[in-house]
Structures are given as C-alpha cells and as structure tokens.
Amino acid sequence: MLGAFLGFTTSDFGSLPVTGVADAAQLQRFKTLISSVSRDRNVVIFMYPTLKELSDRPGWLEATAPIGDLCRVNSLTCIDVAREPTWTESAYKGDGVHPTVAGKQSTGIDIGKGGNQHIGQANKSLS
C-alpha cells in the first residue's frame, strides 16, 4: 500500500510480513519508513485481518501490538478492524479475506475507496 503511494516497493524497505509477528529487523525497517514519511504527511495505518487471523484474536493482537505502539508514539492514525465489536466472522465472504457488503457497512468506511472515515475514531488510538 505504501509503495503505491510513495512510488517505491516497500518489500525491500520497511515492509512487514503479511501475516504473523514481525521480527526485530522488519519492525525496525518499518519504524524507519514511518518516521521518514510521517514528518510531513498524515499517515493512516489500516490493519485488516483475514478470517483465520480474526478467529485467533489474541494472536492478531500480539502480532499488531508493535504497530499500535508505533501509532501512539508517532501520533499516527491507526485503524484495526479487529478491535471493532461490529467486525465479526460474518463480515467476510466465503474466501475469508474479502468483506461482504454488510461487513463493509459495519466499519463505517469504504474499504475499496481507501477509507476516508475513521473506524471508532481510529479505535480511539487503540486504547
């Protein structure tokens, strides 16, 4: 997502694993990327679990905790649909990845349009 916005591929600079917990080196590269782009831009980090990840909510929260910390420390907007009580297993299509129409509506944002409204006021800074 950031690669398209910034004009470079994040896989070599600052990317995190698609699933699972980031290792220390990945997390440090991501922190470096975020600190470099957030100085003069508003940054929104949108975290969207697959159905499998949502089913293991404690694992998801552990995997995303460092990103939530990064958002708090740098005053970034961080949106994690897994923290919304309205986001449940029924929000997914049969593929376990894409949201149903009702799932999209439950978030209050248009995920397909880049999300211009913030879920739960950005999960109240992931409090």
C-alpha positions in Angstrom: 0.0 0.0 0.0 2.7 2.5 0.9 4.7 1.5 -2.2 2.0 2.8 -4.5 1.7 6.0 -2.5 5.4 6.7 -2.2 6.5 5.4 -5.6 8.7 2.6 -4.5 8.3 -1.0 -3.4 8.2 -1.5 0.3 9.3 -5.1 0.2 12.9 -4.1 0.3 12.4 -1.1 2.6 10.1 -1.1 5.6 7.7 -3.9 4.9 6.2 -6.1 7.5 5.1 -9.7 7.0 1.6 -10.1 5.6 0.8 -12.5 8.4 2.5 -13.3 11.7 4.6 -11.3 14.1 7.3 -9.1 12.7 10.9 -9.9 13.7 13.1 -7.1 15.2 14.7 -6.2 11.9 11.4 -6.0 10.0 9.9 -3.8 12.7 12.9 -1.5 12.8 12.8 -1.0 9.0 9.1 -0.3 9.2 9.7 2.2 12.1 12.3 3.9 9.9 10.0 4.1 7.0 7.1 5.5 9.0 9.3 8.1 10.8 10.6 9.3 7.4 7.2 9.7 5.8 5.2 10.9 8.8 7.2 14.1 9.2 5.4 15.9 6.5 2.4 13.7 5.8 -0.6 12.4 7.7 -0.2 8.7 8.0 -3.0 6.2 8.3 -2.2 2.6 9.1 -5.0 0.3 8.3 -4.9 -3.3 9.7 -7.2 -5.8 8.3 -7.2 -9.4 9.5 -8.2 -12.4 7.4 -10.9 -14.5 8.8 -8.3 -17.0 10.1 -6.5 -14.2 11.9 -9.7 -12.8 13.3 -10.5 -16.3 14.7 -7.2 -16.1 16.7 -7.9 -12.6 18.1 -5.2 -12.9 20.8 -2.6 -13.9 18.2 -3.7 -11.0 16.0 -3.5 -8.5 18.9 0.0 -9.8 19.7 1.1 -9.5 16.1 -0.2 -6.0 15.7 0.7 -4.6 19.1 4.1 -3.1 17.9 2.3 -1.3 15.2 -0.3 0.1 17.6 2.6 1.3 19.8 4.3 2.9 16.8 1.0 4.7 16.0 0.7 6.0 19.6 4.3 7.2 19.8 4.2 9.0 16.4 0.6 10.3 16.7 -0.4 8.3 13.6 -4.0 7.3 12.8 -4.2 3.5 13.2 -7.3 1.6 12.2 -7.6 -2.0 13.2 -11.0 -3.5 12.2 -10.4 -6.5 14.5 -10.8 -4.1 17.5 -14.3 -3.1 16.4 -17.1 -5.0 18.1 -19.2 -4.9 14.9 -16.4 -6.7 12.9 -17.2 -10.4 13.2 -16.7 -13.6 11.2 -19.9 -12.8 9.3 -18.2 -9.8 7.8 -16.2 -12.0 5.4 -17.1 -13.5 2.1 -16.5 -17.2 1.6 -12.9 -16.7 0.8 -12.1 -15.5 4.3 -10.4 -12.4 3.0 -12.8 -10.0 1.3 -15.6 -8.3 3.3 -19.2 -8.7 2.5 -21.3 -5.6 1.8 -22.6 -5.8 5.3 -19.1 -6.2 6.6 -18.0 -3.0 4.8 -21.0 -1.2 6.1 -20.3 -2.3 9.7 -16.9 -0.5 9.5 -18.4 2.9 8.6 -15.8 3.3 5.8 -15.5 2.3 2.2 -12.5 -0.1 2.3 -12.4 -0.2 -1.5 -12.0 3.6 -1.8 -9.2 3.9 0.7 -11.3 4.6 3.8 -11.9 8.2 4.2 -13.7 7.8 7.5 -12.1 6.5 10.6 -13.4 3.4 12.4 -14.3 4.2 16.0 -12.3 7.4 15.7 -9.3 5.3 14.8 -10.1 2.8 17.5 -9.6 5.7 20.0 -5.9 5.5 19.4 -6.0 1.7 20.0 -6.6 2.2 23.7 
